[in-house]
Amino acid sequence: MVGPLATALALAFTQGAVAQFTLACVGHTTNSNPQGAFAQSVAVSGHYAYLANAQGGLLVYDVTSATNPILVSSINNNGLYGDAVAVAVSGQCLYLGDDQNGLLTYGVPNPASPIWWAQNTDGISNGGSAGTVAISGNYLYLGNGVDGLRIYNLSDPSNPVNVAEVDTGGGFAGPLGIAISGKIVYMACDEIGGLQAYGITNPASPVFLSQIDTGNVASDVVVSNGYAYVANWTGGLLVYDVSNPLPPLLIGQTNNGGMAVGVALLGNYVFLANSWDGVRIYDVSKPSNPVNVGHTATDYGGSAISLVVAGKYLYVANMSDGLRIFSVCPSLNIALTNSNDILFAWSAPLGSFALQQSSNLCANTWLTMTDAVVAVNSQYRVVTPQPPTARYYRLRSQ
């Protein structure tokens, strides 16, 4: 309400309060298999969510309505014993990393009826175990455990061809997370592997660039605008300047407990899968100083291990709890300008919101305001004259 509270809200806003977010769970699916089924990785394409479900294989959900995900297909690794731990989708092809059976390729022109196309078992005889998958252009990058990194040519997407192998250090140095930025592939590697970077101007002939010890298990990585954001297990979130990857320079870090195992980025916001601590959101508009601006109220009895941002929603693979779908709801900041107008400001990394007003909370009389909305960096702002009587304001998802 604008009135007596306006001055206090203005003070909080002008002191540079960072926008806060509420993570509201809007959709949930439970694993359909009673044993060995743990949601490990999720990918979203179009109206479908694909879940790597450990011994439960591959689950496909229609998420046309995020509040009501519908299971449309379940494939138990094409009958192969093993664990589906990673999934990526490109066009009408799906690639499943199975820790005992290598890389499995499926056609998904009809997501309700995946077609098994190919199996690549490179490195399994050396102890390899497919654990993470990333796609860039016509190439697929597979983190293959102690076997290191495998690179596949996808000129024929139904038949991946192994064109390169990178030894990331064997033993406890296998890639757990992969990010491609331009002509460089970054790998978050197990225990002694740290953060590694290779030049891939020619993906068939990777060139070593750098390796840096993260001091913990580097579990996942995303790269954008010259910065690498690393989920570093009990070490929290690390931020590296990789504008010169020889070597990366640690410039920021934060740790709110839990165990950082998965990371996604949208604009100026990092979404961190923090295991039993749930999901956290960090404002990284200043990468050297990540600020926690959102947190799930509970882990829902699971463990957030992997996540992806798609459309208006955040999809989380939550281990034994299954798949969780979240809406990210921003807080509305209200302040007075120097000319005593009202300044409204909010951030909306996912989805769009309309600013509404009402003079009576007891009646359903919310009206969408027609004042111009101006985008300033990662924030939306509206300036309007003070009303003659008290008003209530809210943001409404569109």
N, C-alpha and C positions, 0 to 999 in steps of 0.2 A: 504494500500500500504506500502511496506517496502522500506525505503529510508530515507528522512529527518525526518519522524515521528517516526522512530524506537526507538530513544533515549527516547522521551517523553513517548511512550507506555511502554518501559522497566521500566521507573521510576514508573509509575502507578502500574505496575504489581508487581515489587519487593517490593513495600510498602504494599503489601497484599490486593490489591483490591479484593472484593468479587464478584464472578461471578454474572452477572445480566441476567435476563430473560425477554423475551417479550411474553406475553400471546396473541396469535393470534386466534380470533374466526374463526373456519373453518366450523362449522355446526350449524344450528339453527332450532328448531321446535317451532311453536306457538301452544298454547292450542286450541284444536278443539271445545271446548264447550264455549258458550258465557257467561255463568254465573257460578260463584262459582268454576271456574277451575283455580287452582294455583299450579304450579309445586313445590312440597313439598320435595320430596325425590327421589333419583335415584340409581338404581343398574344396573350393567353391567355384563352379563355372555355370553361368546362366542361372537357372532355377534349381540347380542340384548341388547338394553337398555330398562329398565323397569322403568316407571315414575309413582309415586304416585301423583295423580293430583287433590287432594281435592275432591270437589263434581263432578269433571270430572272422578273420578274413576281411573282405571288402564289403562295406555297407553303403548303399546309395539312398539318399533321402531327397524327396521333392520338397524344396523349401520355398515354393511359390508363396506360401503363407509361413513366415518365420515363426509365428506363434503356434503353428501346427505342422511340424515336420512329419512327412509321411514316408515310411520305409517302402521303397519300390523295388529294391534288389538286394540280394545277399549272396555273395560268392565266397566260399571257403577256400581261398587261394587256389582255385581250380583243382581242389581235392588234394593239394600238397600239404603235408604237415609242415608247419612253420609259423612265423609271426609276421603279420603285415604291420610294418612299423612306419612306412612313409608313403605318401601319395602325391602325385602331381598330375595335372590335366592340361593338355594343350590341344585345342581344337576338338576333334572327335577321338583323340587318343588319351588313354589313361595309363600311367606308369606307376607300378606298385613295387616298393622296396620290401622284400621279404628277407628277414635276417638269416634264413636257412636255405632259401631257394633262389636267391639273386634278384634280378630285375624281371618283373612280369609285365607284359604289355597287353592291354585290352583295348578293343574298339568300343567306343560308347556313342555311336550315332543315335542309338536309343539307350539312354542311361538306365532304363528299366530292364535292359537285357544286354549286359556287357558281353563282348565276344573275346575269348582268349586268343591272342595272336602269336605271342612269342615269349620265350624265356631265355635270359642271358645269365649264365652261371660263372662268368669270368671271376677268377680269384677265389672261388669257394674252396678249391683244393688247397689254397694257401691260408685258409682260416678266415677268408673274407665273409662279411655279413652286411648285406645292404641295409643302410640305416637312415640315409637322407637323400632326397632327390631334388634337383633344381634344373630348370630348362631355360635356355637362352638361345633365341634364333633356331638354328637347325642342330643344336647340340644339347645333349643331356649330360648332367654332371651327377655322378653317383658316389656318395660317401660309402665306402665298402669296408668299414671297420679296419682291422689290422692290415688289410690289403691296400688301404689307402684310397686314392681318388681314381675313379674310372670315368673316361669321357667317351660318349657314344655319338656317332653321327646319325641324325634323324632324317636324312634325305628321303628315306622311305620310313615314315613314322611308325609303320607297323612292324618294322624289322630293324631295331637299333643295332648299329655296328660299332664295336669297341675299336677306337682309334688311338687311345692314349691311356697310360697309367702313370700315376704319381705316387711315389712312396713318401707318405707323410711322417714316417718314423716308426711304423710298426707298433707292436705291443699296445701300450696305452697312449696312442697318438692318432687313432683313427678319426676321420672327419665326422662330426656330429651335426654340423650346420654349414650350409653353403650359400654364398651370395655372389652374384655376378654384377660387376659394375664396369661398363665399358669393355675394355680389353683385359680386365683383371678378374680372376676368381679368388674370392676370400673364403677361407675355411676355418671354422671354429672346431678345434680338435680336442680330443680327450686328453686329460691330465697333462702329460709331458709335451703334447703337440702344440698347445697355445693357439695363437692366431697366425695363420699362414697365408701368403699371397703369391700367386703365380700369374705371369703374363700369358694371355691366351690369344694373342694376335693371330696365331695359328693354333686352334684348339687341338690339333693332332700333335703338336709339339710344345707343351707347356714349358715356360721358363721360370725358374725360381726367382722370386723377388725379395721376400723377407719372411722372417718368423720371429714372433715375440712371445715371451712367456707371460701369460695372463695371471699366473699365481694360483690358478684353480682349474676346474674343468670348464673350458670354453664350450658351451653347449649349443649355441646358435648365434647367428650374426645377420644383420641387415646393413646395407651401405647406401648412403644417399648424400649428394652434395658435398662430397669430400670427407664424410664422417662415417665411421663404422661403429655400430651399436652392438655390443656383445653381451649375451646372457652368460654369466660367468658362475653358474651354480651358486654355492653359498657366498660367493664374492659379489653377488648382486649384478647391477648393470654397469658396464664399462663403456666409455666413449673415447674413440681414438680419432685423431686427425690423420686421415689417409690421403690427404692431397699430395703428399709425397710418401708412397708406401715403403720407402727404403730408409729406416723402418717406420711403421706407424708410431704416432706420439700419443700417449695417454693424456687426455686433457680433462676428463671428468668421470666421476663415478658416484653411485649411490647404492645404498643397501638398506632395505626395509625388512630384513628377515626373509624367511622362506628359502627357496632354492630356485634361482633363475635358470630356466631350461629352454624357453622359447621366446622369440621376439618378433614383433611386426612393427611397421612404421607407416604412418599416414600423416603427411604434412609435417607439422611441428610436434607430433605426438608419437611416443613410443608406447606400445602395448606389450607388457611383459607377462608371460606365463610363469608364475612364481611358485609352482608346485602346491604344497599344502596351504600356502598363504593366499592362493587364488590368483586373481589378475590385478595388475597395477597399471595405471596410466601415468606417464611422465611427460611434462612439457619440456621439450628440448629446443625451444626457440633460441635459448642460449646453451649450446651443446656442452659447454664446460660446467654447466650448473643444472643438471636435470632436477626438475621439481615434481614431486608426487602430487597429482591432481585428481586421482580417482582410484578406487579400490573396491573389489567385490566384498560384500559384507560377510561372506562365508565361502568355504571351499566346496560346499554342497556334498560333503562326504567323499569327494574325489580328490584329484590332484591335477591342476592345470599344467599340461605338458607341451601343448602346441596350440597355436592360434593363427587365425587369418582374418583380415578385414575385407569384407565384400559388401558392396552396396551400402545400405544403411545399418549393417549389423556387424557384430564381432562374433566369430564362431570359435569355440574353444573345445579342444579334445581334452576331456577331464577324467581320463583313465577309467576307473571302475564305475564312475558316475555317468559315463557316456558322453554325448555331445550336448553342449550348452550354447544357446544363442542369446546374445546380449544386445540391448539397445543402449547407446551411450547418450545420456541426457545431460545437457549443459545447465549450469546455474546462470541465473539472470542477475547481472550487476546493474544497480541503479545509482546514479549520482546526479548532483546539480552542477551545471556549468557555471562559469563566471557570470554569465548573463541570466542566471536563475532558470534556464531551461532544464528539462530533464534529459539526461544522457543514459540510454540503455545500451548495454554491451554484453555479448555472449560469444562463445566459441562453439563451433559445431563441426568437428572433424568427420562425423558420420551423419548423413541425412541432412534435411533442412527443417527449419523451425519457423513458425509464424509468431510474431509478437501480438498478444491479445490483451484487451482491457475489459474491466467490468466495474460497475459501481455497487454491485450487490453480490456477495459470495453465496447468498442463500438462494439465488435464482440462477438459472442457466442462461445468462445474458452476456456471455463472452463475445466480444466483437474483435475481429482482426483489424489491427491498426494499418492505416494506408500511408503512413509517413515513409519517406524514402529510406531504404536500408543501404548503408554504405559499408563496403568491405575495407578494413584497415588491417594489413598483414593477415594474421589468422583469426581476426575478430570481426564480428558484425556489429554495427552501431546504428542507433536511431536517436535523433535529437528532436524533441517536441516541446512546445510550451507547457507549463504546468496547468493542470485542469482546475476549473473553478471549485470543484468539490473533490472529496477523496476518491481515489481510484485504486483498483487492484490490478496487478499485471502478471502475466504468465507467458511461458513459451509453449507452443503446441506443435507437436511433430506433424509434418505434412507427408 
